[in-house]
Each structure stands twice: as structure tokens, then as C-alpha cells.
Amino acid sequence: MVGIVIVSHSWKIAEGVCDLAREMAQGYDKIIPAGGLEDGSTGTDAQRIADAIVEADTGSGVVILADIGSAIMSAESAIEILEDEGREINAVIADAPIVEGAVCAVVEAAGGGSVDSVLTAAEESREASKL
């Protein structure tokens, strides 16, 4: 099963996105929040994200969704940390809205989708009209 990591500058946002997405795919438990800094303040931490990637990984890959700016850079750094440690985790970053992308990704992952199909589901959520 593909894992999913939610990276936000805010712990509350990361946790809330995970909670909402889990409601859409009952029983799916490999969506892991990686938000905020260790002291609870706003920011992102590459090591914290790397730890979440390891927790989310079941051997089928991990899709990462991030909110803004440096969250992407921190996620890229997290992947580099894991590579430097010699871990072979297929982790990819989705170019997708964090909430809609997470919901679509979780539904696809819970249905047994591959890392590529989960990534595609997340990224296709950019095109969904809300009205």
C-alpha cells in the first residue's frame, strides 16, 4: 500500500488534512502528518519529514503533499537525507493542492493504487472545479 505524507508549516493543518482524508477512506492508516516544528511553532523540518516518510513507507512508495514554498524544499531535503542514509524509498512530491490532493490520493491508495496512480490522482485534483 502506498503511503502518503502531508507536509505543512502548521501541525494543525497537517493533522487536520490527515483526519479529513482518513474519513474518505476508512481503514487507510498510512497518511502521516509532518507539520510544524518540534516546539509546535510554524515551519518545516526536513528530518521530521524524513521520519514521516519512513513511517508511511510500506515498500510500495510514498507520495508527499506539501503546502507552500519552503515545505517543498524541506520535502526535497528529506528525500536527500533518506538517500544519504542509504534508504531505498520511492518518495515523490505531488504538485497538487494539499486538501483536495490528499483526499484523492488516499482514495486511490486505499484502493490499491501504485505510487504513480496515487501521484496522478493527487495532481489531477488541481483541475476539479468547486462550482
ChimeraX commands (.cxc) that place a marker at each C-alpha (Angstrom):
marker #1 position 0.00,0.00,0.00 radius 0.5
marker #1 position 1.33,3.44,-0.96 radius 0.5
marker #1 position 1.93,5.79,1.95 radius 0.5
marker #1 position 1.15,9.49,2.00 radius 0.5
marker #1 position 2.86,12.29,3.93 radius 0.5
marker #1 position 1.26,15.68,4.49 radius 0.5
marker #1 position 3.78,18.50,4.93 radius 0.5
marker #1 position 2.54,21.82,6.23 radius 0.5
marker #1 position 4.10,24.71,8.07 radius 0.5
marker #1 position 1.34,24.15,10.64 radius 0.5
marker #1 position 0.95,20.99,12.71 radius 0.5
marker #1 position -2.80,21.70,12.97 radius 0.5
marker #1 position -3.18,21.89,9.20 radius 0.5
marker #1 position -1.17,18.71,8.59 radius 0.5
marker #1 position -3.12,16.79,11.23 radius 0.5
marker #1 position -6.47,18.19,10.02 radius 0.5
marker #1 position -5.80,17.22,6.39 radius 0.5
marker #1 position -4.89,13.71,7.54 radius 0.5
marker #1 position -8.07,13.46,9.63 radius 0.5
marker #1 position -10.26,14.57,6.73 radius 0.5
marker #1 position -8.57,12.26,4.24 radius 0.5
marker #1 position -8.87,9.28,6.61 radius 0.5
marker #1 position -12.63,9.88,6.75 radius 0.5
marker #1 position -12.77,9.44,2.98 radius 0.5
marker #1 position -11.00,6.07,3.08 radius 0.5
marker #1 position -11.96,4.23,6.24 radius 0.5
marker #1 position -9.26,1.84,7.35 radius 0.5
marker #1 position -6.43,3.55,5.48 radius 0.5
marker #1 position -3.82,4.44,8.08 radius 0.5
marker #1 position -0.69,5.28,6.12 radius 0.5
marker #1 position -1.29,9.03,5.84 radius 0.5
marker #1 position 1.19,10.68,8.17 radius 0.5
marker #1 position 1.32,14.37,9.17 radius 0.5
marker #1 position 4.64,16.20,9.15 radius 0.5
marker #1 position 3.76,19.73,10.15 radius 0.5
marker #1 position 5.30,22.49,12.15 radius 0.5
marker #1 position 8.49,22.41,14.15 radius 0.5
marker #1 position 9.33,20.25,17.17 radius 0.5
marker #1 position 8.42,23.04,19.60 radius 0.5
marker #1 position 5.00,23.48,17.98 radius 0.5
marker #1 position 5.88,26.67,16.15 radius 0.5
marker #1 position 5.25,27.28,12.47 radius 0.5
marker #1 position 7.79,25.95,10.00 radius 0.5
marker #1 position 9.05,22.80,8.34 radius 0.5
marker #1 position 11.83,20.43,9.32 radius 0.5
marker #1 position 13.46,18.06,6.83 radius 0.5
marker #1 position 14.33,15.45,9.46 radius 0.5
marker #1 position 10.76,15.44,10.76 radius 0.5
marker #1 position 9.54,14.92,7.19 radius 0.5
marker #1 position 12.10,12.16,6.60 radius 0.5
marker #1 position 10.84,10.39,9.73 radius 0.5
marker #1 position 7.25,10.67,8.46 radius 0.5
marker #1 position 8.28,9.21,5.08 radius 0.5
marker #1 position 9.85,6.22,6.82 radius 0.5
marker #1 position 6.70,5.77,8.93 radius 0.5
marker #1 position 4.44,5.95,5.87 radius 0.5
marker #1 position 6.51,3.57,3.76 radius 0.5
marker #1 position 5.26,0.00,3.38 radius 0.5
marker #1 position 7.58,-0.79,0.49 radius 0.5
marker #1 position 5.18,0.47,-2.20 radius 0.5
marker #1 position 6.34,4.09,-2.23 radius 0.5
marker #1 position 5.27,7.35,-0.64 radius 0.5
marker #1 position 3.53,10.38,-2.11 radius 0.5
marker #1 position 4.20,13.69,-0.38 radius 0.5
marker #1 position 1.82,16.64,-0.49 radius 0.5
marker #1 position 3.06,20.00,0.78 radius 0.5
marker #1 position 1.51,23.37,1.36 radius 0.5
marker #1 position 3.71,26.29,0.29 radius 0.5
marker #1 position 7.21,27.41,-0.58 radius 0.5
marker #1 position 9.80,26.01,1.77 radius 0.5
marker #1 position 7.66,22.96,2.53 radius 0.5
marker #1 position 8.63,21.71,-0.93 radius 0.5
marker #1 position 12.31,22.44,-0.31 radius 0.5
marker #1 position 12.13,20.70,3.07 radius 0.5
marker #1 position 10.46,17.67,1.48 radius 0.5
marker #1 position 13.20,17.55,-1.17 radius 0.5
marker #1 position 15.81,17.75,1.60 radius 0.5
marker #1 position 14.05,14.94,3.47 radius 0.5
marker #1 position 14.31,12.70,0.41 radius 0.5
marker #1 position 18.01,13.57,0.16 radius 0.5
marker #1 position 18.51,12.69,3.85 radius 0.5
marker #1 position 16.98,9.26,3.25 radius 0.5
marker #1 position 19.11,8.73,0.14 radius 0.5
marker #1 position 22.24,9.73,2.08 radius 0.5
marker #1 position 21.28,7.17,4.74 radius 0.5
marker #1 position 21.08,4.52,2.02 radius 0.5
marker #1 position 17.32,4.03,2.35 radius 0.5
marker #1 position 15.60,2.96,-0.83 radius 0.5
marker #1 position 12.18,4.56,-0.55 radius 0.5
marker #1 position 10.37,5.66,-3.68 radius 0.5
marker #1 position 9.18,9.04,-2.40 radius 0.5
marker #1 position 7.70,11.59,-4.80 radius 0.5
marker #1 position 6.30,15.07,-4.29 radius 0.5
marker #1 position 2.91,15.84,-5.80 radius 0.5
marker #1 position 2.21,19.15,-7.50 radius 0.5
marker #1 position -1.26,19.29,-6.03 radius 0.5
marker #1 position -3.47,21.24,-3.64 radius 0.5
marker #1 position -2.90,19.82,-0.18 radius 0.5
marker #1 position -6.52,19.15,0.86 radius 0.5
marker #1 position -8.10,18.03,-2.40 radius 0.5
marker #1 position -4.93,16.22,-3.42 radius 0.5
marker #1 position -4.77,14.34,-0.12 radius 0.5
marker #1 position -8.37,13.17,-0.38 radius 0.5
marker #1 position -7.90,11.94,-3.96 radius 0.5
marker #1 position -4.55,10.33,-3.10 radius 0.5
marker #1 position -5.94,8.47,-0.09 radius 0.5
marker #1 position -8.89,7.10,-2.03 radius 0.5
marker #1 position -6.55,5.85,-4.77 radius 0.5
marker #1 position -4.04,4.42,-2.28 radius 0.5
marker #1 position -6.74,2.68,-0.25 radius 0.5
marker #1 position -7.96,1.06,-3.45 radius 0.5
marker #1 position -4.53,-0.47,-4.02 radius 0.5
marker #1 position -3.17,2.10,-6.46 radius 0.5
marker #1 position 0.50,2.30,-7.37 radius 0.5
marker #1 position 2.70,5.23,-6.41 radius 0.5
marker #1 position 2.26,6.56,-9.96 radius 0.5
marker #1 position -1.54,6.33,-9.88 radius 0.5
marker #1 position -1.69,7.90,-6.39 radius 0.5
marker #1 position 0.53,10.74,-7.61 radius 0.5
marker #1 position -1.66,11.20,-10.68 radius 0.5
marker #1 position -4.87,11.21,-8.61 radius 0.5
marker #1 position -3.44,13.90,-6.34 radius 0.5
marker #1 position -2.22,16.03,-9.24 radius 0.5
marker #1 position -5.45,15.70,-11.21 radius 0.5
marker #1 position -7.28,17.27,-8.28 radius 0.5
marker #1 position -5.88,20.63,-9.47 radius 0.5
marker #1 position -8.39,20.55,-12.31 radius 0.5
marker #1 position -11.51,19.85,-10.21 radius 0.5
marker #1 position -13.99,22.68,-10.25 radius 0.5
marker #1 position -15.65,23.50,-6.95 radius 0.5
marker #1 position -18.59,25.30,-8.50 radius 0.5
marker link #1:1,2 radius 0.2
marker link #1:2,3 radius 0.2
marker link #1:3,4 radius 0.2
marker link #1:4,5 radius 0.2
marker link #1:5,6 radius 0.2
marker link #1:6,7 radius 0.2
marker link #1:7,8 radius 0.2
marker link #1:8,9 radius 0.2
marker link #1:9,10 radius 0.2
marker link #1:10,11 radius 0.2
marker link #1:11,12 radius 0.2
marker link #1:12,13 radius 0.2
marker link #1:13,14 radius 0.2
marker link #1:14,15 radius 0.2
marker link #1:15,16 radius 0.2
marker link #1:16,17 radius 0.2
marker link #1:17,18 radius 0.2
marker link #1:18,19 radius 0.2
marker link #1:19,20 radius 0.2
marker link #1:20,21 radius 0.2
marker link #1:21,22 radius 0.2
marker link #1:22,23 radius 0.2
marker link #1:23,24 radius 0.2
marker link #1:24,25 radius 0.2
marker link #1:25,26 radius 0.2
marker link #1:26,27 radius 0.2
marker link #1:27,28 radius 0.2
marker link #1:28,29 radius 0.2
marker link #1:29,30 radius 0.2
marker link #1:30,31 radius 0.2
marker link #1:31,32 radius 0.2
marker link #1:32,33 radius 0.2
marker link #1:33,34 radius 0.2
marker link #1:34,35 radius 0.2
marker link #1:35,36 radius 0.2
marker link #1:36,37 radius 0.2
marker link #1:37,38 radius 0.2
marker link #1:38,39 radius 0.2
marker link #1:39,40 radius 0.2
marker link #1:40,41 radius 0.2
marker link #1:41,42 radius 0.2
marker link #1:42,43 radius 0.2
marker link #1:43,44 radius 0.2
marker link #1:44,45 radius 0.2
marker link #1:45,46 radius 0.2
marker link #1:46,47 radius 0.2
marker link #1:47,48 radius 0.2
marker link #1:48,49 radius 0.2
marker link #1:49,50 radius 0.2
marker link #1:50,51 radius 0.2
marker link #1:51,52 radius 0.2
marker link #1:52,53 radius 0.2
marker link #1:53,54 radius 0.2
marker link #1:54,55 radius 0.2
marker link #1:55,56 radius 0.2
marker link #1:56,57 radius 0.2
marker link #1:57,58 radius 0.2
marker link #1:58,59 radius 0.2
marker link #1:59,60 radius 0.2
marker link #1:60,61 radius 0.2
marker link #1:61,62 radius 0.2
marker link #1:62,63 radius 0.2
marker link #1:63,64 radius 0.2
marker link #1:64,65 radius 0.2
marker link #1:65,66 radius 0.2
marker link #1:66,67 radius 0.2
marker link #1:67,68 radius 0.2
marker link #1:68,69 radius 0.2
marker link #1:69,70 radius 0.2
marker link #1:70,71 radius 0.2
marker link #1:71,72 radius 0.2
marker link #1:72,73 radius 0.2
marker link #1:73,74 radius 0.2
marker link #1:74,75 radius 0.2
marker link #1:75,76 radius 0.2
marker link #1:76,77 radius 0.2
marker link #1:77,78 radius 0.2
marker link #1:78,79 radius 0.2
marker link #1:79,80 radius 0.2
marker link #1:80,81 radius 0.2
marker link #1:81,82 radius 0.2
marker link #1:82,83 radius 0.2
marker link #1:83,84 radius 0.2
marker link #1:84,85 radius 0.2
marker link #1:85,86 radius 0.2
marker link #1:86,87 radius 0.2
marker link #1:87,88 radius 0.2
marker link #1:88,89 radius 0.2
marker link #1:89,90 radius 0.2
marker link #1:90,91 radius 0.2
marker link #1:91,92 radius 0.2
marker link #1:92,93 radius 0.2
marker link #1:93,94 radius 0.2
marker link #1:94,95 radius 0.2
marker link #1:95,96 radius 0.2
marker link #1:96,97 radius 0.2
marker link #1:97,98 radius 0.2
marker link #1:98,99 radius 0.2
marker link #1:99,100 radius 0.2
marker link #1:100,101 radius 0.2
marker link #1:101,102 radius 0.2
marker link #1:102,103 radius 0.2
marker link #1:103,104 radius 0.2
marker link #1:104,105 radius 0.2
marker link #1:105,106 radius 0.2
marker link #1:106,107 radius 0.2
marker link #1:107,108 radius 0.2
marker link #1:108,109 radius 0.2
marker link #1:109,110 radius 0.2
marker link #1:110,111 radius 0.2
marker link #1:111,112 radius 0.2
marker link #1:112,113 radius 0.2
marker link #1:113,114 radius 0.2
marker link #1:114,115 radius 0.2
marker link #1:115,116 radius 0.2
marker link #1:116,117 radius 0.2
marker link #1:117,118 radius 0.2
marker link #1:118,119 radius 0.2
marker link #1:119,120 radius 0.2
marker link #1:120,121 radius 0.2
marker link #1:121,122 radius 0.2
marker link #1:122,123 radius 0.2
marker link #1:123,124 radius 0.2
marker link #1:124,125 radius 0.2
marker link #1:125,126 radius 0.2
marker link #1:126,127 radius 0.2
marker link #1:127,128 radius 0.2
marker link #1:128,129 radius 0.2
marker link #1:129,130 radius 0.2
marker link #1:130,131 radius 0.2
view
